[in-house]
Amino acid sequence: MKPRIQPYISPENYHSLKAMAKRPGLSESVIVDRALTAYRAGEADNKREAAINRRLDRLTRQFGRIERDNLVIAETLATFVHYFLTVTPPVPANQVEAARAKGDMRFDLFVRQVAEALRSGQRILQNAVEDVTEEASGFDGESASELLGEVRADA
C-alpha cells in the first residue's frame, strides 16, 4: 500500500495538476509521483555534473603543467642547439670517422645517464628550472608561475 500525503501547493500548480489529471491514464497521484522521481534524478545528475566539473578542472590544471613543461623542454633544446651550432667548429675530413666514433660513445653515455636519472627519480632539468625561477622571483617579486606565464605569452 502506498502512503498517503496531503501537501499544500500553490493555486497555479493546483489548477495545472487538475488539468493534467484529466488526460486519460493519468491521475494526480501519478503526476506527483513522476514529478518527485524526476526531481530526485535531477539531484543525482547535479552531483554527477559537479564531480565531472571537479575532474575537468583537475585535468585542466594538469594540462597546464604539461604545456609549461613542454615549453621548458623546447626552449632548453633550442638554446642547446643554438649554442652547439655556434661553438662547434667543422671537423677536418681526415678526422670524421674518429669524431663519429667519439660522438657515438658520448651519445651512449648520455642515454645511460638519462635512463639512470629516470630510474632513480632524479629530475635534473626540473630541479634546475625550479632553482632558476626561484632565484628570478627574488629579484622583482614575481612568482615562478608568473615568469613562466610571461615566457608562454612571448612564445
C-alpha positions in Angstrom: 0.0 0.0 0.0 1.3 3.4 -0.9 1.5 6.1 1.8 -1.0 9.0 1.6 0.2 12.6 1.9 -1.7 15.9 1.8 0.8 18.6 0.8 -0.2 22.2 0.2 0.6 23.6 -3.2 0.0 27.0 -4.9 -3.3 27.6 -6.7 -1.5 27.8 -10.0 0.1 24.4 -9.5 -3.2 23.0 -8.3 -5.0 24.1 -11.5 -2.2 22.7 -13.6 -2.4 19.4 -11.7 -6.1 19.2 -12.2 -5.8 19.9 -15.9 -3.1 17.3 -16.5 -5.0 14.7 -14.5 -7.9 15.0 -16.9 -5.8 13.2 -19.6 -6.5 9.5 -20.0 -4.3 7.2 -17.9 -3.1 10.0 -15.6 -4.1 10.8 -12.0 -3.0 13.5 -9.6 -1.0 10.8 -7.7 0.8 9.5 -10.8 1.7 13.0 -11.9 3.1 14.0 -8.4 4.9 10.7 -8.1 6.6 11.1 -11.5 7.5 14.7 -10.7 9.2 13.7 -7.5 11.1 10.9 -9.3 12.3 13.3 -11.9 13.3 15.8 -9.2 15.4 13.2 -7.4 17.0 12.1 -10.7 17.9 15.7 -11.3 19.7 15.9 -7.9 21.7 12.9 -8.8 22.6 14.5 -12.2 23.7 17.6 -10.4 26.0 15.6 -8.1 27.4 13.8 -11.1 27.9 17.0 -13.0 29.7 18.6 -10.1 32.0 15.6 -9.9 32.7 15.8 -13.6 33.4 19.5 -13.3 35.9 18.9 -10.5 37.6 16.3 -12.6 37.7 18.6 -15.6 39.2 21.3 -13.5 41.9 19.0 -12.3 42.7 17.8 -15.9 42.9 21.5 -17.0 45.5 22.2 -14.3 47.4 19.0 -15.3 47.4 20.0 -19.0 48.6 23.5 -18.0 51.6 21.9 -16.2 52.3 19.7 -19.2 52.2 22.7 -21.5 54.6 24.6 -19.3 56.9 21.6 -19.0 56.9 21.1 -22.8 57.7 24.8 -23.3 60.7 24.5 -20.9 61.9 21.4 -22.8 61.5 23.1 -26.2 63.3 26.2 -25.1 66.1 24.2 -23.5 66.6 22.2 -26.7 66.5 25.3 -28.8 69.1 27.0 -26.6 71.4 24.0 -26.6 71.2 23.6 -30.4 71.9 27.3 -31.0 74.9 27.1 -28.6 76.2 23.9 -30.1 75.9 25.2 -33.7 77.6 28.4 -32.7 80.6 27.0 -30.9 81.3 23.7 -32.7 84.0 24.0 -35.4 83.8 21.9 -38.5 85.6 18.6 -38.3 88.5 18.2 -40.7 87.9 15.5 -43.4 90.7 13.2 -42.1 89.1 13.1 -38.6 85.4 12.5 -39.5 85.5 8.8 -38.6 87.2 9.4 -35.2 84.7 12.2 -34.5 81.8 9.9 -35.3 83.2 7.2 -33.0 83.7 9.7 -30.2 80.2 11.1 -30.8 78.7 7.6 -30.6 80.5 6.9 -27.3 79.3 10.2 -25.9 75.7 9.6 -27.0 75.7 6.1 -25.4 76.9 7.7 -22.2 74.2 10.4 -22.4 71.5 7.8 -23.0 72.7 5.8 -19.9 72.7 8.9 -17.8 69.2 9.8 -18.9 68.0 6.2 -18.2 69.6 6.3 -14.7 68.0 9.7 -13.9 64.6 8.3 -14.9 65.1 5.1 -12.9 66.2 7.0 -9.8 63.5 9.7 -10.0 66.0 12.5 -10.3 64.9 15.3 -12.5 67.9 17.4 -13.4 66.1 19.8 -15.7 63.1 20.2 -13.4 65.3 20.9 -10.4 67.4 23.4 -12.4 64.3 25.2 -13.7 62.8 25.4 -10.2 66.1 26.8 -8.9 66.3 29.4 -11.7 62.7 30.5 -11.3 63.0 30.8 -7.5 66.1 33.0 -8.0 64.4 35.1 -10.6 61.4 35.6 -8.5 63.6 37.0 -5.7 64.8 39.8 -8.0 61.5 41.6 -8.6 58.9 39.8 -6.5 57.3 37.8 -9.4 56.4 34.2 -8.7 57.8 31.4 -10.8 54.4 30.8 -12.4 54.2 34.4 -13.5 57.6 34.2 -15.1 56.6 31.0 -16.9 53.4 32.7 -17.9 55.4 35.6 -19.4 57.5 33.1 -21.4 54.4 31.4 -22.7 52.9 34.7 -23.8 56.1 35.6 -25.7 56.3 32.2 -27.4 
